[in-house]
């Protein structure tokens, strides 16, 4: 037997028991004639002790130990002379009677500590060592807990976890598919699913009215920071439901998870329309932990001979409470911040409400009364700072959204441990693309229009189509979109209209989605669903912005697993069997 | 709201309540002035009733209904005049007050009944309709239950479910990999995992001492009946364990599943060595629900001038109790059965122990006393039938194994609902292949030799190596291998010896498995694991021999999904982006 207890288990109540532990040598310390060893496993750390009274064989083995050696140790639990209150096992230690080195270790390339000295790349290459560090271990344990609680909740609600295939069919629309050449069927390919979307809809047609799956999905995108070519989602679908049923059920799931994983409770999740979110927060995933809403100022500021504002399609601002004492230097720095390419504003106008009166960077265009009127629009009071951006509407709103979040950060309004969930609803259904001169589905081609907008959708002009709202919803937490979904089209005629609006020919639609539209001919029920980004959800639970630590073996920004060195070349015989050849490099 | 209750929910206690149901029209029957509709959903069937007293709009809508129409119905629960004891809702029906057709249905291509009139191919093409049938639905609900119970048990035992990557590296050894061309890295490929084997071992190196995952795996094999290119396994690994720890833990898992899913209890799982299994049952996965053990007869039957036996390397037989009255015709038919290519025997010798004495097909070579001696070897008694095969040892044992199972079937000894679990242990570590003149790992290259055979393994001759036993084990139930695993090599020197024995060059081993052997340099703990075939396990729970009904969207024997028509051709632009070309057809 390798152990009777784990390294996180022993307490004062175990004193004088004979135990066997196994684990890794975290640290060896010598203090006079004493040697102390911190023995580590997944469950904790236990101190081992040896002094001159211990047997010579034991002392000889201890001499050989280095960091990360794997040992098995037998001995008696004794009360420590100097206790360590920081760890649960800190009141006891093991007096070693026998020590067996199970495996030696080379010196690890970085320290296995909460704060490692290893760079990101080095830690990625030795991911199996990085995984030994507490922060990563805790992230994966949290992920396990979130997965189990998700299943517990949905199982209790009569959801069935049904596995859908990974080797499916390529239906390019939106992101690129990863494909898998078939050896048996010459020149043909499987595709890896970007999501089980069509399969879960088929399951609704098949009568499985509550489906879920925690499932890997694949997207061959040009990678951005914090995007992974393979990612996991909690994928769900329900039949015989309207939007409210879905929001109730999955608002309930989120409440269950926050309660059971973090012991955080919140009331029912509030709603906000897409239009309101864009108007008040400049984006469709507002962080509502704090106010600082955006106000449009066109009416108030145009026509006063300030060319920048007069020529702008949109002028808007926010009010940063208590920031009137920002120095010139701080305001300059903020101006530089909004002018960065990621934010893209042309400049920043400010109004400071000081004890000495209203001061602004546009004093020569506006009277104090006019500036007071602007301040009144924000409900601003003495001590506040108003920040104004102007330009094209979409870009300016986006910049204001970022500026608001930045000011929220600076003012400490985005508090860790505070959670503000939100349903954003009534998204536009379609998005016109000028370049390709066609509509794209904002969500995906199976999303239903809002019932009230159905007539417009079935026979509207281009302008009317642009105004059609989708019966779609996003779950947003603290400014992060954690999930999204929609009520689906379940009427073959409406689906055909959608394909027409998206510019698919009948043949095209048939070859891509025929198996779904054909299925709809045999009694499709009303249905809808949602998918949560599981990696992102776990990162949110862990209080991290980065998903990578919540994935056991992530890929880097180039889609490469540097630990196993993949992707890599394959044998010529493999290529031949698959009937494929590598094209010359472009 | 689409429904207040499901179609499986209403009882006498609901009588006179107003309810709303939604579902599919299973059947419409007219009886005089009455029309009865069976409304079906996932939960059951509820009868709807309409007669001349119902409103005309309702009767008009009912007239339009056809099989598999989707409807929403409002009405009052009433007690039925003629009750149906066969279904839980059989005491009540709904008097329809309002009926809304949510979706019409074309006539389905086959009947949605427990016994459908649709052939296998047709049902595969319309899998979403086949999935509506009770047997398939029950199979998927059972699968869900087995998955949830597996997680519940392992979670309670401190196992962590950790997701491993799907886009990994091709390491051809054994079965073929499916590969995925990388668009970003020219000429390079990911591979889909045949199992998470190396990743779970890395997790052990990383200190996650109890890992599991219910995970999809991929194998590009030439398909046999009941093999799927993608399949699911319960994949597990533990550190700081010996074989007995693994067997206790996963014997416990199986006990938990059988108890909680089927309410079947069994005692601790017995053991059998591979050598004993081969000797007594002719195969490494014996069905021990019945005896009928194989006996070797070489000593007893050779040297009596019967050339067939004298020239055979192995002669063995079984005793079929109570079959002495088999007719000549039956024995001829059995002889033809063993001569089929799948069994491959040259002929069949029988000895009948009748009331008139011992009668056999080899009377002219053996005296009655000699035949009695053979009978005694089996402990046969009057009324029994001894069946004997001869030939090369391996093939003859295999044929005897099949013959034994066949006789078990004919005698009703392989009872449904009876479960006989078994651990088979002490498999050979290596298998010599004459064609390639090298050893192959019987399990995989990370399987540890038995501790007692380690010296032989490290420096043995070819003959000694062949005799080395692996520290491996299979979980067998009723003659079906449900899972298997091994204690792994965790010492870099032993692993190098394994690669050497398998004929890998140092470079080869490094490029294929370097990330694992390098990891072992940093303190690998002793570890081992097991994987259960989840599709097969679910089929066993469901009492079926075929895994296909336990997979929501299976592929056919050619690896094709005929519903979505995959694999299929992809766009030229996709090929170009991936820098691959299709080779000419061979």
Interface residues (C-beta under 8 A of the other chain):
Chain A: X1 X2 X3 X22 X24 X40 X41 X42 X68 X69 X70 X72 X102 X103 X104 X105 X106 X108 X126 X127 X128 X129 X131 X132 X137 X140 X141 X143 X144 X147 X148 X151 X155 X160 X161 X162 X163 X164 X165 X166 X167 X168 X169 X170 X172 X176 X177 X178 X179 X180 X181 X182 X183 X184 X185 X186 X187 X188 X189 X190 X191 X192 X198 X199 X202 X203 X205 X206 X207 X208 X209 X216 X218 X220 X222 X223 X229 X230 X232 X240 X241 X242 X245 X490 X491 X515 X519 X520 X521 X522 X523 X524 X525 X526 X551 X552 X553 X555 X558 X559 X560 X561 X563 X564 X565 X566 X567 X568 X569 X570 X571 X574 X576 X577 X578 X579 X580 X581 X582 X583 X585 X586
Chain B: X1 X2 X3 X22 X24 X40 X41 X42 X68 X69 X70 X72 X102 X103 X104 X105 X106 X108 X126 X127 X128 X129 X131 X132 X137 X140 X141 X143 X144 X147 X148 X151 X155 X160 X161 X162 X163 X164 X165 X166 X167 X168 X169 X170 X172 X176 X177 X178 X179 X180 X181 X182 X183 X184 X185 X186 X187 X188 X189 X190 X191 X192 X198 X199 X202 X203 X205 X206 X207 X208 X209 X216 X218 X220 X222 X223 X229 X230 X232 X240 X241 X242 X245 X490 X491 X515 X519 X520 X521 X522 X523 X524 X525 X526 X551 X552 X553 X555 X558 X559 X560 X561 X563 X564 X565 X566 X567 X568 X569 X570 X571 X574 X576 X577 X578 X579 X580 X581 X582 X583 X585 X586
